[in-house]
Amino acid sequence: MEWIHSLGLFLGSLIANTLASLSGGGAGLLQFPLLLFFGLPFSVALATHKVASVALGLGAAATHIKQKSVTYQEVAYITLVGSIGVIVGANLIVLIAGDIAERLLGGMILALGVYSYFKKQLGQQATPRNRTWLGWFTGGIGLLLIGIINGSLTAGSGLLVTLFLVRWFGYSYKQAVALTMICVGLFWNGIGGVAIVQAGASIYWPWLPVLLLASFIGGAIGAYLSTRLSNQRIKRYFEILTLLVGLKLLF
């Protein structure tokens, strides 16, 4: 039965991470429930999922850096301010009722998807704004709060970052997805995984190689597709993922 579990995990993780890399988040929609379905306790599944998601960031980063989709300054800024929140969130998860928090997050993500749907021109062109010191400072507070969500919950924070970058800083969807995959997928999830383990959770090592491989391949495939598709198409995938993730967290 072990090889059946491994095959199921690989296919599920591959699909989840390809979609996440293409639309800017949501890998936990399928990958994390799979780990629970195959019998891992919540905290073990969360830590394993966080660590495996680092490979999603690696796969996406390899493509986006090659395409010069982002700058190192932007990556450093988002990584730094968000990582503070991630560490806080990883230590808060043991104090917060998970079901209530996930429903609140689900409602928020669903609302963001609806908002994006009705804002037809949102993120279709890069329209830089809030790039003064005050704008970066205020945006940093927003990213820190999303980092807390990332550190404490399993799915959806990447989608929040993607839309936040589009709405607050005026990035196009392509730019926002690239930044999210590198900063959240690689750095936030890596730091979150370490923080969760230090907080007392453990990783299920036997399944980690399969998850890492599927996450890396899925991240690379999704990033490749995102550089080839239009902002309108990526926006539509983003809205579909927010609908699915939001409904999953709510119900």
C-alpha positions in Angstrom: 0.0 0.0 0.0 3.0 2.3 0.5 3.6 2.8 -3.2 -0.1 3.6 -3.7 0.1 6.3 -1.1 3.3 7.6 -2.7 1.8 7.7 -6.2 -1.4 9.4 -4.9 0.7 12.0 -3.0 2.9 12.7 -6.0 0.0 13.2 -8.4 -2.0 15.3 -6.0 1.0 17.4 -5.1 2.0 17.9 -8.7 -1.5 19.1 -9.6 -1.8 21.4 -6.6 1.6 23.0 -7.0 1.3 23.5 -10.8 -2.0 25.4 -10.2 -0.5 27.3 -7.3 2.5 28.4 -9.3 0.3 29.5 -12.1 -2.1 31.5 -10.1 -0.1 32.7 -7.1 -1.0 30.4 -4.3 -3.4 27.7 -3.0 -1.1 24.6 -3.0 -2.5 23.6 0.4 -5.9 23.2 -1.1 -5.1 19.7 -2.1 -1.7 18.8 -0.7 -2.4 19.3 2.9 -5.8 17.5 3.0 -4.1 14.5 1.2 -1.6 14.3 4.1 -4.5 14.3 6.6 -6.4 11.7 4.5 -3.4 9.4 4.5 -3.3 9.5 8.3 -0.9 12.2 9.5 -1.9 14.2 12.6 -2.7 17.9 11.9 0.6 19.4 13.3 2.7 16.7 11.5 0.9 17.3 8.2 1.2 21.0 8.5 5.0 20.9 9.2 5.5 18.4 6.3 3.4 20.5 3.9 5.3 23.7 4.8 8.7 22.1 4.2 7.5 20.4 0.9 6.2 23.8 -0.3 9.7 25.1 -0.3 10.4 23.0 -3.4 7.4 24.8 -5.1 9.3 28.1 -4.5 12.5 26.6 -5.8 10.9 25.3 -9.0 9.1 28.6 -9.6 12.2 30.7 -8.7 14.4 28.9 -11.2 12.1 30.0 -14.0 11.2 33.5 -12.8 14.8 34.5 -12.1 15.9 33.2 -15.5 13.1 35.3 -17.1 14.1 38.3 -14.9 10.5 38.7 -13.7 11.4 40.2 -10.4 14.2 42.3 -8.8 16.3 41.2 -5.8 15.2 44.3 -3.9 11.6 43.4 -4.2 12.2 39.8 -3.1 14.3 41.0 -0.1 11.6 43.4 1.0 8.6 41.0 0.8 10.6 38.2 2.4 11.9 40.2 5.3 8.6 41.8 6.4 6.5 38.7 5.8 8.9 36.4 7.6 8.4 38.3 10.9 4.7 37.5 10.6 5.4 33.9 9.7 7.3 33.3 12.8 4.6 34.9 15.0 1.9 32.9 13.2 3.7 29.6 13.6 3.8 30.1 17.4 0.2 31.4 17.6 -1.3 28.4 15.9 -1.2 26.4 19.1 -3.3 29.1 20.8 -6.0 29.7 18.1 -9.0 27.6 17.4 -8.1 26.3 13.9 -11.6 25.8 12.6 -12.7 29.4 13.4 -9.5 30.9 11.9 -9.9 28.9 8.7 -13.5 29.9 8.2 -12.6 33.6 8.6 -9.7 33.2 6.2 -12.0 31.3 3.8 -14.5 34.1 3.8 -11.8 36.7 3.2 -10.3 34.8 0.2 -13.7 34.2 -1.3 -14.4 37.9 -1.1 -11.0 38.7 -2.7 -11.8 36.4 -5.6 -15.2 38.1 -6.1 -13.6 41.5 -5.9 -11.0 40.5 -8.6 -13.7 39.1 -10.8 -15.7 42.4 -10.9 -12.6 44.6 -11.3 -12.0 43.6 -14.9 -8.9 45.7 -15.4 -7.3 44.8 -12.1 -3.7 43.7 -12.6 -3.8 43.7 -16.4 -1.1 46.4 -16.6 1.6 47.3 -14.1 0.5 50.7 -12.6 3.1 51.4 -9.9 1.7 53.2 -6.8 2.4 53.5 -3.1 6.1 53.2 -3.8 7.1 56.0 -1.4 8.7 55.3 2.0 5.2 55.6 3.6 3.7 53.3 1.0 6.4 50.7 1.5 6.0 51.0 5.3 2.2 50.6 5.2 2.5 47.8 2.7 5.0 46.1 5.0 2.4 46.1 7.8 -0.1 44.4 5.5 2.4 41.8 4.4 3.4 41.1 8.0 -0.2 40.4 8.8 -0.5 38.1 5.9 2.7 36.4 7.1 1.0 35.6 10.4 -1.8 33.9 8.4 0.8 32.0 6.4 2.6 30.8 9.5 -0.5 29.6 11.2 -2.8 28.2 8.5 -2.4 25.8 5.6 -3.8 27.3 2.5 -4.6 30.7 0.9 -2.0 33.1 2.2 -0.2 33.1 -1.2 -3.4 34.2 -2.9 -3.7 37.0 -0.3 -0.2 38.2 -1.1 -0.8 38.0 -4.9 -3.9 40.3 -4.7 -2.3 42.6 -2.1 0.7 43.2 -4.4 -1.7 43.9 -7.3 -4.0 46.2 -5.4 -1.6 48.1 -3.1 1.6 48.3 -5.2 0.1 48.2 -8.6 1.9 45.1 -9.9 0.4 43.2 -12.9 -0.8 39.6 -12.1 2.3 38.2 -13.8 4.6 40.2 -11.6 2.6 39.5 -8.5 2.5 35.8 -9.1 6.3 35.7 -9.7 7.0 37.6 -6.4 4.6 35.4 -4.4 6.0 32.2 -5.6 9.6 33.2 -4.7 8.9 35.0 -1.5 6.1 32.9 -0.1 6.7 29.6 -1.7 10.5 29.5 -1.0 11.3 31.8 1.9 8.0 32.2 4.0 7.2 28.5 3.9 10.8 27.5 4.6 10.9 29.8 7.7 7.4 28.7 8.7 8.4 25.0 8.5 11.4 25.6 10.8 9.3 27.7 13.2 6.6 25.0 13.4 9.1 22.3 14.1 10.7 24.4 16.8 7.3 25.0 18.3 7.0 21.3 18.8 5.7 19.7 15.5 7.5 17.0 13.7 8.0 16.2 10.0 7.0 12.8 8.4 10.3 12.2 6.6 9.3 9.0 4.5 6.9 11.0 2.3 9.0 14.2 2.1 11.1 13.2 -1.0 8.0 12.4 -3.0 6.4 15.7 -2.0 9.5 17.7 -2.7 9.9 16.2 -6.2 6.2 16.9 -7.1 6.4 20.4 -5.6 9.5 21.3 -7.6 8.2 20.0 -10.9 4.8 21.6 -10.3 6.4 24.9 -9.4 8.6 24.9 -12.6 5.7 23.9 -14.9 3.3 26.5 -13.4 6.0 29.2 -13.6 6.8 28.4 -17.2 3.1 28.6 -18.1 2.6 31.9 -16.3 5.4 33.5 -18.4 3.6 32.4 -21.5 0.0 33.3 -20.6 -1.7 36.7 -20.6 -2.5 38.6 -17.5 -6.2 38.1 -18.2 -5.8 34.3 -18.2 -3.7 34.3 -15.0 -6.3 36.6 -13.4 -9.0 34.1 -14.3 -7.0 31.1 -12.8 -6.4 33.2 -9.7 -10.2 33.8 -9.3 -11.0 30.1 -9.8 -8.4 29.1 -7.1 -9.7 31.7 -4.7 -13.2 30.3 -5.1 -12.1 26.7 -4.5 -9.8 27.6 -1.6 -12.4 29.9 0.0 -15.2 27.3 -0.2 -12.9 24.6 1.1 -11.9 26.7 4.2 -15.5 27.7 4.8 -17.2 24.3 4.5 
